[in-house]
Amino acid sequence: QVQLVESGGGLVQPGGSLRLSCAASGSIFSINAMGWYRQAPGKERELVAVITSGGSTRYADSVKGRFTISRNARNTVYLQMNSLKPEDTAVYYCNLRSSINYWGKGTLVTVSS
């Protein structure tokens, strides 16, 4: 079993920054990719950013140039979020993709003045 624990969400003013972390633990045999998704109220869950085992990254157009995804050797993935906008408000979910898709419980990010 794999556990994903997210942290770093909270309330921030427009233009501010937050850093999300997601630590993976458990029976991890191989990881194809780790990433972040988000779901705003009344909307579907959407991809924010993903990083593959080879280090390739992909971002949603709405966050390019503002968000940066990274990963350390201990299976922790980070999402540095700069220049936050109110429309970035959502629950952010960590995802680990191996032979099975694993999800964290989510962390709330609220961008408001």
C-alpha positions as CSV (number, residue, x, y, z in Angstrom):
1,Q,0.0,0.0,0.0
2,V,1.2,3.5,-0.8
3,Q,0.4,6.6,1.2
4,L,0.7,10.2,0.0
5,V,0.7,13.0,2.5
6,E,0.3,16.5,1.3
7,S,1.2,19.7,3.2
8,G,1.7,23.4,2.6
9,G,-1.7,24.6,1.7
10,G,-3.3,27.7,3.2
11,L,-4.5,31.2,2.7
12,V,-2.4,33.6,0.7
13,Q,-3.0,37.0,-0.9
14,P,-3.0,37.4,-4.6
15,G,0.6,37.7,-5.9
16,G,1.9,35.6,-3.0
17,S,3.6,32.3,-3.0
18,L,3.1,28.8,-1.4
19,R,5.0,25.6,-1.6
20,L,3.2,22.3,-1.5
21,S,4.9,19.1,-0.5
22,C,3.8,15.5,-1.0
23,A,5.7,12.6,0.7
24,A,5.1,9.1,-0.7
25,S,5.7,6.1,1.6
26,G,4.8,2.4,1.6
27,S,5.4,-0.4,-0.9
28,I,6.7,1.7,-3.8
29,F,8.3,-0.5,-6.4
30,S,8.4,1.7,-9.4
31,I,7.1,5.2,-10.1
32,N,6.2,6.4,-13.6
33,A,5.4,9.9,-12.6
34,M,4.3,12.1,-9.7
35,G,2.2,15.2,-10.0
36,W,-0.3,17.7,-8.8
37,Y,-4.0,18.0,-9.7
38,R,-6.5,20.5,-8.4
39,Q,-10.2,20.8,-8.1
40,A,-12.0,24.1,-7.7
41,P,-15.6,24.2,-6.4
42,G,-18.1,23.2,-9.1
43,K,-15.3,22.2,-11.5
44,E,-13.7,18.9,-12.5
45,R,-10.3,17.9,-11.3
46,E,-7.5,19.1,-13.6
47,L,-3.8,18.5,-14.1
48,V,-1.6,21.2,-12.7
49,A,1.9,19.7,-13.2
50,V,3.6,16.4,-13.5
51,I,7.2,15.1,-13.3
52,T,8.2,11.8,-14.8
53,S,10.7,9.4,-13.4
54,G,13.1,10.7,-16.0
55,G,12.7,14.3,-14.8
56,S,10.5,15.5,-17.7
57,T,7.9,18.0,-16.6
58,R,4.6,19.2,-18.0
59,Y,2.3,22.0,-16.8
60,A,-1.2,23.3,-17.4
61,D,-1.1,26.4,-19.6
62,S,-2.7,28.3,-16.8
63,V,0.2,27.8,-14.5
64,K,3.2,27.9,-16.9
65,G,5.8,30.4,-15.8
66,R,4.3,30.6,-12.3
67,F,4.5,27.1,-10.8
68,T,7.4,24.7,-10.7
69,I,7.3,21.0,-9.9
70,S,10.3,19.2,-8.5
71,R,11.1,15.9,-6.8
72,N,13.8,14.7,-4.5
73,A,15.4,11.2,-4.2
74,R,13.1,10.3,-1.3
75,N,9.9,10.3,-3.4
76,T,8.8,13.7,-2.2
77,V,7.3,16.0,-4.8
78,Y,7.0,19.7,-4.4
79,L,5.0,22.4,-6.1
80,Q,6.3,25.9,-5.8
81,M,3.5,28.3,-6.6
82,N,4.4,32.0,-7.3
83,S,2.3,34.9,-8.4
84,L,-0.8,33.2,-7.2
85,K,-4.2,34.3,-8.5
86,P,-7.7,34.0,-7.0
87,E,-8.5,31.4,-9.8
88,D,-5.8,29.2,-8.3
89,T,-8.0,28.6,-5.4
90,A,-8.7,24.8,-5.2
91,V,-8.0,21.6,-3.3
92,Y,-4.7,20.4,-4.6
93,Y,-4.2,16.6,-4.8
94,C,-0.9,14.7,-5.1
95,N,-0.8,11.9,-7.5
96,L,1.6,9.0,-7.9
97,R,1.4,6.9,-11.0
98,S,2.8,3.4,-11.1
99,S,0.9,0.3,-12.1
100,I,-1.9,1.9,-10.0
101,N,-2.8,5.5,-9.6
102,Y,-2.5,6.7,-6.0
103,W,-4.0,9.9,-4.6
104,G,-3.5,12.0,-1.5
105,K,-6.4,13.4,0.5
106,G,-5.8,16.9,-0.8
107,T,-4.7,20.3,0.7
108,L,-6.7,23.5,0.3
109,V,-5.2,26.5,-1.3
110,T,-7.1,29.7,-1.0
111,V,-6.0,32.9,-2.8
112,S,-7.9,35.9,-1.5
113,S,-7.3,39.4,-0.2
